[in-house]
């Protein structure tokens, strides 16, 4: 069988012979990202990042991505397919438990959607309590991480942030350019308090399906975002393998 890192392409013999010990778990959504981006943007991004990371690591596979997340707060425009919080917690927990049963003990969850963050946190902590020997890490907001890793002048508006905004549009242009319609790109920038989180439904933030400045997106920015994310995750996994997937403890 030809070498693959995609679990869905493997068979039993290939899986057993390659002694995989690490799994990347992409979790996305199906929801409106404005008129310019596909419904599956969150999943396309986290899955592609996971695939490129796994290609550079040993004994690492990528599980089939989860195309649905907690998206009820984006339900004002089609198309939104949403799980409940309880459903996503259970799905993430049972994916991890299934992989642990087959002796995979090191995981990175790569999340593509803001609404999934609390559910992933709950599920991951429950599994860590149940299986303390497991190494478990979460990239919960790649859009924040990419901004932190890139020079501050990479983005023109709002630090590149926004649902379907400058950053997300850019990385979509780098990953699924054939599905992006830049002539439809428009968004609004809400004024957000820097210290207090106001709970919103998305129609309160924008008249469109996007916030931020998607018209400022371009594939060059997207390629930079993807590169820094992949490079960082690869180095993180290598470091964790050396540390036994535990924090280093230093005495004062």
C-alpha positions as CSV (number, residue, x, y, z in Angstrom):
1,X,0.0,0.0,0.0
2,X,1.2,3.5,-0.8
3,X,2.3,5.5,2.2
4,X,-0.5,7.7,3.6
5,X,-1.0,9.8,6.7
6,X,-4.8,9.9,6.3
7,X,-6.5,7.4,8.6
8,X,-9.5,7.0,6.2
9,X,-7.1,5.7,3.5
10,X,-5.4,3.1,5.6
11,X,-6.2,-0.5,6.1
12,X,-5.5,-2.7,9.1
13,X,-2.2,-4.1,7.9
14,X,-0.8,-0.7,7.0
15,X,-1.9,0.8,10.4
16,X,-0.4,-2.1,12.4
17,X,2.9,-2.2,10.5
18,X,3.6,1.6,10.8
19,X,3.2,1.7,14.6
20,X,1.5,5.1,14.8
21,X,1.7,6.8,18.2
22,X,0.4,10.3,17.4
23,X,-2.9,11.5,15.9
24,X,-3.9,15.0,14.7
25,X,-7.7,15.6,15.1
26,X,-9.1,18.5,12.9
27,X,-12.4,19.9,14.0
28,X,-14.3,22.5,11.9
29,X,-17.8,23.6,11.2
30,X,-20.4,24.0,8.5
31,X,-21.6,27.6,8.6
32,X,-21.8,30.9,6.7
33,X,-18.5,32.8,6.2
34,X,-20.0,35.6,4.1
35,X,-20.8,35.4,0.4
36,X,-17.1,35.0,-0.5
37,X,-16.0,31.9,1.4
38,X,-17.3,28.3,1.5
39,X,-19.3,26.9,4.3
40,X,-16.6,24.4,5.1
41,X,-13.8,27.0,5.5
42,X,-13.0,26.1,9.1
43,X,-12.6,22.4,8.3
44,X,-10.6,22.9,5.1
45,X,-8.1,25.0,7.0
46,X,-7.5,22.9,10.1
47,X,-7.5,19.7,8.0
48,X,-4.9,21.0,5.6
49,X,-2.7,22.3,8.4
50,X,-2.9,18.9,10.0
51,X,-1.9,17.1,6.9
52,X,1.1,19.3,6.3
53,X,2.2,18.8,9.9
54,X,1.9,15.0,9.8
55,X,3.9,14.9,6.6
56,X,6.9,16.2,8.5
57,X,6.6,13.9,11.5
58,X,7.2,10.3,12.3
59,X,4.4,7.8,13.3
60,X,1.8,10.5,12.9
61,X,-1.6,10.2,11.3
62,X,-4.5,12.6,10.7
63,X,-8.0,11.4,11.5
64,X,-11.0,12.3,9.2
65,X,-12.0,15.8,10.0
66,X,-15.2,16.7,11.8
67,X,-17.2,18.9,9.5
68,X,-19.7,20.0,12.1
69,X,-19.3,22.1,15.3
70,X,-21.2,24.3,17.6
71,X,-22.5,27.0,15.2
72,X,-25.9,28.1,16.6
73,X,-24.6,31.6,17.1
74,X,-24.0,31.9,13.3
75,X,-27.5,30.6,12.4
76,X,-28.8,33.9,11.0
77,X,-27.7,33.0,7.5
78,X,-27.6,29.8,5.5
79,X,-26.1,27.3,5.7
80,X,-25.6,26.3,9.3
81,X,-25.5,22.7,10.5
82,X,-24.8,22.8,14.2
83,X,-24.2,20.3,17.0
84,X,-25.2,21.0,20.5
85,X,-22.5,21.6,23.1
86,X,-23.3,18.3,24.7
87,X,-23.0,16.4,21.3
88,X,-19.7,17.9,20.4
89,X,-18.3,17.2,23.9
90,X,-19.3,13.6,23.5
91,X,-18.0,13.2,20.0
92,X,-14.6,14.6,20.8
93,X,-14.4,12.5,23.9
94,X,-15.3,9.3,22.1
95,X,-12.9,10.0,19.2
96,X,-10.1,10.3,21.7
97,X,-11.2,7.2,23.6
98,X,-11.4,5.2,20.4
99,X,-7.9,6.1,19.4
100,X,-6.5,5.4,22.8
101,X,-8.0,1.9,22.7
102,X,-5.8,1.3,19.6
103,X,-2.7,2.4,21.5
104,X,-2.4,6.0,20.2
105,X,-1.4,8.1,23.2
106,X,-0.3,11.5,21.8
107,X,-2.8,13.9,20.3
108,X,-3.1,17.4,19.0
109,X,-6.6,18.7,18.3
110,X,-6.5,21.4,15.6
111,X,-9.6,23.5,16.0
112,X,-11.0,25.7,13.2
113,X,-14.0,27.3,14.8
114,X,-14.6,29.6,17.8
115,X,-17.8,27.9,19.0
116,X,-15.9,24.6,19.5
117,X,-13.4,25.9,22.0
118,X,-15.2,25.3,25.3
119,X,-16.5,21.9,24.2
120,X,-13.0,20.7,23.2
121,X,-11.7,22.0,26.5
122,X,-14.2,20.0,28.5
123,X,-13.8,16.8,26.5
124,X,-10.0,17.0,26.6
125,X,-9.9,17.5,30.3
126,X,-12.3,14.6,30.9
127,X,-10.1,12.3,28.8
128,X,-7.0,13.5,30.5
129,X,-8.5,12.7,33.9
130,X,-9.5,9.3,32.7
131,X,-6.2,8.5,31.0
132,X,-3.5,10.5,32.8
133,X,-0.7,8.9,30.8
134,X,-2.0,10.4,27.6
135,X,-0.3,13.4,26.0
136,X,-3.0,15.8,24.8
137,X,-2.6,19.3,23.3
138,X,-5.0,21.7,21.6
139,X,-4.5,24.4,19.1
140,X,-7.8,26.1,19.9
141,X,-7.6,29.3,17.8
142,X,-5.2,29.2,14.9
143,X,-6.3,32.6,13.8
144,X,-4.9,34.1,17.0
145,X,-1.8,31.9,17.0
146,X,-0.9,32.9,13.4
147,X,-1.3,36.6,14.2
148,X,1.0,36.1,17.2
149,X,3.7,34.4,15.1
150,X,3.7,36.8,12.2
151,X,5.1,40.4,12.1
152,X,2.7,42.9,13.4
153,X,2.4,44.7,10.1
154,X,1.3,41.5,8.2
155,X,-2.4,42.5,8.3
156,X,-3.9,45.9,7.4
157,X,-7.1,45.9,9.5
158,X,-8.1,44.6,13.0
159,X,-5.0,42.5,13.2
160,X,-6.4,40.3,10.4
161,X,-9.1,39.0,12.7
162,X,-12.8,38.5,11.9
163,X,-15.1,35.7,10.9
164,X,-14.4,35.4,7.2
165,X,-12.1,38.5,7.7
166,X,-8.7,39.4,6.3
167,X,-6.8,36.5,7.9
168,X,-9.3,33.8,7.3
169,X,-9.9,34.9,3.7
170,X,-6.2,35.0,3.1
171,X,-5.6,31.4,4.4
172,X,-8.7,30.2,2.4
173,X,-7.1,31.8,-0.7
174,X,-3.9,29.8,0.0
175,X,-5.8,26.5,0.6
176,X,-9.0,26.5,-1.5
177,X,-8.6,29.4,-3.9
178,X,-11.1,27.9,-6.3
179,X,-13.9,28.2,-3.7
180,X,-13.2,31.9,-2.9
181,X,-15.2,34.7,-4.6
182,X,-13.3,37.9,-3.8
183,X,-15.7,40.1,-5.6
184,X,-18.3,39.2,-2.9
185,X,-15.9,39.9,0.0
186,X,-17.3,42.5,2.5
187,X,-17.5,42.7,6.3
188,X,-18.0,45.0,9.2
189,X,-15.8,45.7,12.3
190,X,-17.7,45.7,15.6
191,X,-16.3,47.7,18.5
192,X,-15.3,45.1,21.1
193,X,-14.4,45.7,24.7
194,X,-10.8,44.6,25.3
195,X,-11.4,43.1,28.8
196,X,-15.0,42.0,29.1
197,X,-16.6,39.4,26.8
198,X,-20.1,40.3,25.6
199,X,-22.0,37.2,24.6
200,X,-23.4,37.8,21.1
201,X,-25.2,36.2,18.2
202,X,-23.4,37.0,15.0
203,X,-26.1,39.2,13.5
204,X,-25.4,41.7,16.3
205,X,-21.9,42.2,14.9
206,X,-22.4,42.6,11.2
207,X,-25.0,43.0,8.5
208,X,-23.1,40.4,6.5
209,X,-21.9,36.9,7.1
210,X,-18.4,38.2,7.9
211,X,-16.6,40.6,10.2
212,X,-13.3,42.3,9.7
213,X,-12.0,43.3,6.3
214,X,-12.1,40.3,4.0
215,X,-11.4,42.5,0.9
216,X,-7.8,42.9,2.3
217,X,-7.1,39.2,2.1
218,X,-4.7,37.8,-0.4
219,X,-3.0,34.4,-0.9
220,X,0.5,35.7,0.0
221,X,-0.7,36.5,3.6
222,X,-2.5,33.1,3.7
223,X,0.7,31.2,2.7
224,X,2.6,33.0,5.5
225,X,-0.1,32.1,8.0
226,X,-0.1,28.5,7.0
227,X,3.7,28.2,7.0
228,X,4.1,29.7,10.5
229,X,1.3,27.4,11.9
230,X,2.7,24.3,10.3
231,X,6.3,25.1,11.4
232,X,5.3,25.9,14.9
233,X,3.2,22.7,15.3
234,X,6.0,20.5,13.9
235,X,8.5,21.9,16.3
236,X,6.0,21.7,19.2
237,X,5.4,18.0,18.6
238,X,9.2,17.3,18.3
239,X,9.7,19.1,21.6
240,X,6.9,17.2,23.3
241,X,8.3,13.9,22.1
242,X,11.6,14.8,23.7
243,X,9.8,15.9,26.9
244,X,7.5,12.8,27.1
245,X,4.5,15.1,26.5
246,X,4.9,16.7,29.9
247,X,5.7,20.2,31.1
248,X,9.3,20.8,31.9
249,X,9.7,21.4,35.6
250,X,12.5,23.8,36.7
251,X,13.6,24.5,40.3
252,X,14.1,28.1,41.4
